[in-house]
Amino acid sequence: MMLSPDQAEADLSWTQSDPESMLNGLKSAGCTSDEPGDVEDRPKCKSDQPLSREEKRRRRRATAKYRSAHATRERIRVEAFNVAFAELRKLLPTLPPDKKLSKIEILRLAICYISYLNHVLDV
């Protein structure tokens, strides 16, 4: 968990087992008050305030459902990427024809082949 400089040390009080130190931490964060009165008069706790857009996004991305969906999208993207390279590889002439090429070699060879075809059409 990353701590920002504006976070109070009271945010860490939940890890303490002593109830008195927890209560003191909540008081210093403004989450509770010793004075009797209406609930509306009490200061709001940090967790009662609306979350920022970034915090909402961070919490949503921390869920297992989101991570699973993201991993599925990434697998589909990578598979489509690999299929596209395989199709491009089939169109390029090489010796031997079944030579294994890296993605960068496929791209470089495709550029050279396109240049060659342009040259053939111009002549």
MOPE-V763291 format. One record per pair of residues at least 12 apart in sequence whose C-alpha atoms are under 6 Angstrom apart, sorted by the first residue. I is the first residue (numbers start at 1). GAP is how many residues later the second one is. D is the distance in Angstrom with one decimal. If there is no record, write none. Layout:
i=I gap=GAP d=D
i=I gap=GAP d=D
This chain:
i=10 gap=15 d=4.5
i=13 gap=12 d=5.9
i=31 gap=14 d=4.2
